[in-house]
Amino acid sequence: MDDWTLRESLDTGSGTVRWDRLGDPGGGPVVLLHGTPFSSYVWHEVAPALAAAGYRVHVWDMAGYGASGMHAGQDVSLGAQGRIFAGLLAHWGLQEPAVVAHDFGGCVALRAHLLHGARYRRLALIDPVALKPWGSPFFRLVGEHSQVFEQLPAALHEALVREYVSSASHLGLRPAALDALVGPWTGEEGQAAFYRQIAQADQRYTDEIQPLYPTIDLPVTVCWGTEDTWIPFARGRELAALIPGARLVPVPEAGHLVPLDVPARLTGELLMFLAS
């Protein structure tokens, strides 16, 4: 599935969003959300496996990410992404899908549910950005000086992005996978988009919803890579304690990029959760 392609599109207030569906149209709906600085490609092994198990799997690239539109002045904030996701669910006609969300996608899914009325049958959060404080020293440095970083020579920018993306994996990414994740951020448009999304990554978008986590009333599982160096495993324990009835699942041998480090193990955990 290295030729990952999203065949459909939807125009939103933040530009064109690319999306696709896999599996039996009559299967139970499952929606997968990616994080930053990634794309729906992180699900390129998990999504077909869930589809093969009988689910109707929906994937999408957030505005300003992956194959979705990128342009100057674009609102790619977590606030915008939460509104877009709620709109996508309505566009798809999904009233209560199961939702699986990684990294920034976790905040997007939580905001859509807690602030925009999106309803889920169940929710799986994979190493999500959900609790303060967040943002690595690198992330904060780039956010404060995004206009400077935008001027980096193309080769130096690509090397920086490759190193940054690689650091999210514990086991190491295959060259093809690394290329697929880095590719959208190259070129003049992609380079500007990379620093744009970091500049707009404001902790207030999680601060707004963190007090609401105890009100969540649906089955929730929190899967966390035990070797995550971006957001430590202890955060998973903290998050699960805030959500009533949430179950914490440690994922051994996985860094932050759980869907790419151990896709089979994660798929197994998700299938058990979805069927329970």
C-alpha positions in Angstrom: 0.0 0.0 0.0 2.9 2.4 -0.6 0.9 3.9 -3.4 -1.5 5.4 -0.9 -4.0 7.6 -2.7 -7.1 9.5 -1.5 -9.6 9.7 -4.4 -12.3 12.0 -3.0 -12.3 15.6 -2.0 -14.4 18.2 -0.1 -14.1 21.9 -0.2 -14.0 23.4 3.3 -13.5 26.9 4.8 -9.8 26.0 5.1 -9.3 24.6 1.6 -9.8 21.3 -0.1 -9.6 18.2 2.0 -8.8 14.8 0.5 -10.4 11.6 1.7 -11.3 8.1 0.9 -13.2 4.9 2.0 -12.1 1.3 2.1 -14.1 -1.9 2.7 -17.7 -3.1 2.5 -20.2 -0.3 2.2 -22.4 -2.2 4.6 -19.7 -2.6 7.2 -19.6 -0.8 10.5 -18.1 2.7 10.0 -14.6 3.4 11.4 -12.9 6.8 10.9 -9.1 7.2 11.3 -7.5 10.5 12.1 -3.8 11.2 11.7 -1.5 13.7 13.5 1.3 16.1 12.8 3.5 16.3 10.8 2.0 13.2 9.2 -0.9 12.3 7.0 -3.4 9.5 6.5 -0.5 7.4 5.2 0.2 6.5 8.8 -2.8 4.2 8.5 -1.8 2.6 5.2 -1.4 -0.9 6.9 -4.0 -0.6 9.6 -6.8 0.7 7.4 -6.8 -2.2 4.9 -6.6 -4.7 7.7 -9.7 -3.1 9.4 -11.5 -3.1 6.0 -10.6 -6.8 5.5 -12.2 -7.5 8.9 -15.5 -6.2 7.6 -15.4 -2.5 8.6 -16.1 0.5 6.3 -13.0 2.6 6.9 -12.9 6.3 6.3 -9.5 8.2 6.1 -8.7 11.8 5.4 -5.8 14.3 5.3 -6.3 17.3 7.5 -6.5 20.7 5.8 -2.9 21.7 5.0 -1.6 18.2 5.3 -0.7 15.3 3.0 -2.7 15.5 -0.3 -5.1 18.1 1.0 -4.9 21.7 -0.2 -2.1 24.0 1.1 -2.1 27.8 0.6 -0.9 31.0 2.2 -3.1 32.4 5.0 -4.7 29.0 5.5 -6.3 28.2 8.9 -4.9 24.8 9.8 -5.3 25.2 13.5 -6.7 22.5 15.7 -9.8 24.7 16.1 -10.3 24.6 12.3 -9.6 20.9 12.0 -12.2 20.1 14.7 -14.9 22.0 12.8 -13.8 20.4 9.5 -14.0 16.9 11.0 -17.5 17.5 12.3 -18.5 18.7 8.8 -16.9 15.6 7.2 -18.9 13.3 9.4 -22.0 15.1 8.3 -20.9 14.9 4.6 -20.3 11.2 5.0 -23.7 10.7 6.7 -22.0 9.1 9.7 -24.0 9.6 12.9 -22.2 7.4 15.4 -19.0 5.9 13.9 -16.2 4.4 15.8 -13.2 6.8 15.7 -9.5 6.1 16.0 -7.3 9.1 16.4 -3.5 9.6 16.6 -1.5 12.5 17.9 -3.1 15.9 16.9 -6.0 13.8 15.5 -6.8 12.9 19.1 -7.4 16.6 19.9 -9.4 17.0 16.6 -11.7 14.1 17.5 -12.1 15.3 21.1 -12.9 18.9 20.0 -15.4 17.7 17.4 -17.1 15.5 20.0 -17.0 17.9 23.0 -17.5 21.3 21.2 -19.3 20.5 17.9 -21.7 17.8 18.8 -20.1 14.9 16.9 -21.3 11.6 18.3 -19.1 8.4 18.3 -20.0 4.8 19.0 -16.6 4.4 20.6 -13.2 6.3 20.6 -9.7 4.9 20.5 -6.9 7.5 21.2 -3.4 6.6 20.1 -0.7 8.7 21.8 -2.9 11.8 21.4 -2.1 15.4 22.0 -4.7 16.0 24.7 -3.0 17.3 27.9 -1.0 20.3 28.8 1.8 21.1 28.5 2.8 19.8 25.1 5.2 20.8 22.3 8.9 19.8 22.3 11.7 22.4 22.5 12.1 22.0 18.7 8.4 22.5 18.2 8.3 25.7 20.3 11.5 27.1 18.6 10.0 26.6 15.1 6.7 28.0 16.2 8.3 31.2 17.5 10.4 31.6 14.4 8.4 30.0 11.6 9.1 32.9 9.1 12.8 32.3 9.6 12.6 28.6 9.1 10.5 29.1 5.9 13.6 30.6 4.4 15.8 27.6 4.9 17.4 26.2 1.7 15.2 23.3 0.3 17.8 20.6 1.0 18.3 21.7 4.6 14.6 21.9 5.2 14.0 18.4 3.9 16.9 17.0 6.0 15.3 18.7 9.1 11.9 17.3 8.3 13.3 13.8 7.7 15.1 13.8 11.0 12.1 15.1 12.9 9.7 12.6 11.4 12.2 9.7 11.9 12.5 10.6 15.6 8.8 9.7 16.1 9.5 6.0 15.4 11.1 3.6 17.9 11.9 0.8 15.4 12.8 3.0 12.4 10.8 3.8 9.3 11.2 2.0 6.0 12.6 4.4 3.4 9.4 4.3 1.4 7.3 5.2 4.5 9.7 8.0 5.4 9.5 9.3 1.8 5.7 9.2 1.9 5.5 11.2 5.1 8.1 13.8 4.2 7.1 14.3 0.5 4.1 16.6 1.1 6.3 19.0 3.1 8.8 19.5 0.3 8.8 22.1 -2.5 7.9 25.7 -2.0 4.3 25.1 -1.1 5.0 22.2 1.2 7.8 23.9 3.0 5.6 26.9 3.8 2.8 24.6 4.9 5.1 22.7 7.3 6.0 25.8 9.3 2.5 27.2 9.0 0.9 24.2 10.8 3.6 24.5 13.6 3.1 28.2 14.0 -0.7 27.7 14.5 -0.2 24.8 17.0 -1.6 26.6 20.1 -2.0 24.8 23.5 -5.2 26.7 24.0 -7.0 24.2 21.8 -6.4 21.5 24.3 -6.8 23.8 27.3 -10.4 24.5 26.1 -11.4 20.9 26.3 -9.3 19.3 29.0 -11.8 20.2 31.8 -14.5 18.4 29.8 -12.8 15.0 29.7 -14.7 13.7 32.8 -18.0 14.3 30.9 -17.1 11.9 28.1 -19.8 9.1 28.1 -18.8 6.5 25.6 -16.3 3.5 25.5 -12.7 4.9 25.2 -9.4 3.1 24.9 -6.1 4.9 25.2 -3.3 3.1 23.4 0.2 4.4 24.1 3.6 3.4 22.8 5.8 2.6 25.7 8.9 4.0 23.9 7.2 7.2 22.9 9.9 10.0 23.2 7.5 12.7 21.9 4.8 12.3 24.6 5.8 10.0 27.4 3.7 7.0 28.4 2.9 8.6 31.8 0.6 11.0 29.9 -1.5 8.1 28.7 -2.0 7.0 32.3 -3.0 10.6 33.2 -5.4 10.9 30.3 -7.1 7.5 31.0 -7.7 8.5 34.6 -9.5 11.7 33.5 -12.0 9.9 31.2 -14.6 7.8 33.0 -14.2 4.1 32.3 -11.3 4.6 29.9 -8.9 1.7 29.4 -5.1 2.2 29.1 -3.3 -0.2 26.7 0.5 0.0 26.7 1.9 -0.9 23.3 5.4 -2.4 23.7 8.2 -1.7 21.2 6.4 1.3 19.8 7.4 5.0 19.8 5.1 7.8 19.0 4.3 6.4 15.5 2.5 3.4 16.8 0.5 2.7 13.6 3.8 2.4 11.7 6.0 0.8 14.4 3.7 -2.1 15.2 0.7 -2.0 12.8 -0.3 -5.6 13.4 -0.3 -5.3 17.2 -2.3 -2.1 17.0 -4.7 -3.6 14.6 -5.3 -6.5 16.9 -6.0 -4.1 19.8 -8.4 -2.1 17.7 -10.3 -5.1 16.5 -10.8 -6.3 20.0 -12.0 -2.8 21.1 -14.3 -2.4 18.1 -15.9 -5.8 18.7 -16.4 -5.4 22.4 
